Amino acid sequence: KAYAISPTLARQDQRNWKVKMSNVTVCVRFRPLNSKERRINGDLTGIHSFDSESFVFKDEKEDVRFCFDKVFYSDSEQLDVYEFLASPIVEDVMSGLNGKILTYGQTGAGKAYSMEGQSILECDEHKKGLLQRVTDELFGFLRHPVDNKKFTIKMSMVEIYMEKVRDLFDLSKDNLPIKESKTRGIFISGATEITVTNSSEVQQCLSIGIANRAVGETQMNLTSSRSHCLYIFIVQHEERSRSGKFVLVDLAGSEKVEKTGAEGRLLEEAKTINKSLSALGNVINSLTSGKTNHVRYRDSKLTRFLQDALGGNSRTALLCCCSPSPLNASESLSTLRFGTRLKLIKSVQRSFPA
Ligand code: ADP
């Protein structure tokens, strides 16, 4: 039987549907004050009148209220961040959807700590970052398959630096192209994919990737905060043509170039890095202003790769990492404004694979 519903109800229903199906979650995490901040300012922070979703951030000029899906304050645990941000995405990926988690913020704001733990090969259960927890949960599904169907998981690790995609499992592949296909979506063509069957194999792969990243850094005189590091997990279900893809992205530091005091090659480098982050900002602006026909995804390698994270059948979570100290207020405010803009993409509809 067909029911007639009033246009007002239909619109409301559609709005609710869009909100429920929102594909972008934006959270903020404040790290604890560090020793330098404490030495200069004691316990003073810029955070005021706060709850679990909103707070006012003060600098000497203004008080700004921010509202996010969730705010993790300095005393938050790694597990809290994982459960809110990543756990729902793991389930999506197991059912063939794509999921991405990005950490954004100035260098030293806690991106790597949140993503990789105190060290990428973190053994302390308490301190494990998103990366280790995601892989533990993915392999939990492998051990206890819901419908007795087999999954295989492959892993890649790449770095985007100066608009070049480098394979961290094979340094001879230092300028990989980004391509698109019907079955794979957007992918890094030629990147080494290693089949992994448990968390300790992932740890072994990570050690290789980290060692290679360090070699590259020494060769190019670069620090890891200048490159974007991508951990990619492809989950293939034996009976589905489409695989789910889980990508964790530890973005380069978002600090302003002028502040780093860079000159010459370092200045050029910083500009190129900021170019891909500002391209990301531009893409987000286009998506939120409704100009969806003119989104310049191809302006940078990063935005091209993230294209299906910001539209399409993907669920995306952004963790904005900030220092709580007034000493870093301008960078924190810029990070928080970036997160606020991304939150506006919420109304983009999710489409599910057939
Ligand atoms: P980024 O990756 O943004 O450059 P890091 O993650 O390396 O920053 O963090 C800088 C320092 O702050 C590190 O020593 C890290 O261990 C510490 N830190 C960051 N976030 C936290 C946190 N939530 N709890 C405890 N220490 C943290």
Residues whose N, C-alpha, C, O or C-beta is under 5 A from the ligand:
A	BS01	ADP	F30 R31 P32 S74 Q106 T107 G108 A109 G110 K111 A112 Y113 S114
